Amino acid sequence: MELFNKETLELLIKNMDDNSYYLPRRLFATNYFANVRLETKLAYAAIAETLMQSPHYDKNGVAYVKIDNPEIIHNLKKIANKDVDKQKINTYFDELKEAGLIEVEGMNIKVLNVD
């Protein structure tokens, strides 16, 4: 497993249906992520959706989004069908970091490609 880069992100975007979200089976089908709450997995999907909509790339070609991008909360509200505030999203960020699903460097979130 590695962080999304320009190539892997473009491949994901190419293979995604406009009516679906990226929620990889590995998040649910393995024991590795069994302790990650469902809401946190949905936050992963919201971050990945934001990454696909407006990616930035570092000098090594690794894709990232800004941690304060309002689209993350907007996407999570749509996916989870419930209200989400800054405090909740920060809790999800912490849980995603702990699970190794995202890396936060300053204001940048890099997402692990778990496929």
N, C-alpha and C positions, 0 to 999 in steps of 0.2 A: 504494500500500500504506500502511496506517495501523495504529496500535495498536488492539487490540480495545477497544471501548467497550461500554456497557451494551446498546445497540441491536444492534450486530454480534454480540456474544456471545450474546444471547438468540436471535437468528436462527440462529446456528450450532447452539446447543443444540436448538432446535426441529427442525432438519433432520438432526440426528445420529441414527443408529441406536444403540440401547443396546448392541449387540454390536460396535461399531467405534470406532476412535480417529481423531482429526483429524490426518491426515497429508496435507496438500495436495499435489496433483500438481505444482504449481510448484516444490516443493522438489527434485523429481527430473527434471522435464521441461525445465528451462531451464539454461543455462550459468551463470546468476547464482549459483546455489548448488552448482555442480558440485564445488567444493573443500571443501564441508562433509561431514565423515565421516558414514557411515550411523548410527553410535552417537549422534552429535550430533543428527541429525535425529530419532532416536527420543527423545532427551531433550526436544526441542522438543514432540513429541507428548505426553510425560509432563507437561510444564509446562502445555500447553494443556488436557489432561484435568483436571488439578488446578484450573486456572482455571475450567473449566466446572462442577466439583463444588462449589467454594467461593470464588466471586469476591468481591473487595472492589472498591470504586470510589473514585477520588479526587474532588476537588471539581469536576473537569472531566468526570466520567463515564467516565474511562479505567479499564478493568478491570486488576486486578493480584492477584498472590498473594505471600505472604511467602516470602522466599528460604529460610527455615529450615522451611518447611512439610514435615513428614515424608511427606505424601502424594505429593510429587514423586518421592522415591526409591522409595516403594512402587509407584507407577504405572510408573516406569521398569523396575523389576524384573519386573513383569508383562509389559510390552510387549517388553522385550529378552530375557526369559527367562534372566536371569543376575544374579549378585550385583552390587550397586552400592554403593559407599561414598561418604562425604563428599568424599574427595579426587577421585574420578572425577566426581562430579556438579559439583564446582567447576570441573574442567577443561571439562566440557560447557558450563557457564555462560559461561566465558571465550570459548569458541569460538562460542557463540551470539551473544554480545555483538559479537564481532569481525565476524561475518557480518551483523550488523544485524537478527537475528531476535528478540532481546529487548533491553530496556533495563532496567538495574538502577539504581534510585534509592534509596539507603540500603538498607533491608531489603525493598524492593518490586521484584518482577519484573513488567514490562509486556511483553506479547507482541504481536509484529507479526502482523497478519492478512495472510497472503500470497496469499489468494484474489483 
